[in-house]
């Protein structure tokens, strides 16, 4: 996939503006650390941004949050994310409340998940 990265989340997930099909209007896609694949959110940029500002992230991130996540995120400096072990894509990492979490450079987190997806032989993960 080719597109424009428009946002990162604290766990290394990425939002990108990508044409779903050649010649089609771009939509926002999400590459999550729990699925290691791009998911078409079927929203244009303006609709996606409006949904986020209206609070849609609560439901969207339901499986990628843990008790106390707000306090952990509040203390992070810009450019930092949170690494999770075992990773969210693993059976053991599905419940983030039982994982080990540490600050890490956000760009390293995003690269790690993209590289892992590539090594596992999934679809094209570049943007």
Secondary structure, DSSP 8 states (H G I E B T S, - for coil): --EEEEEE-TTS-EEEEEESSTTS-EEEEEE-TTT-SEEE----HHHHHHHHHTTTHHHHTGGG--TTHHHHHHT--TTEEEEEES-TTSSTTSSGGGSEEEEEEHHHHHHHHHHHHHHTT-S----
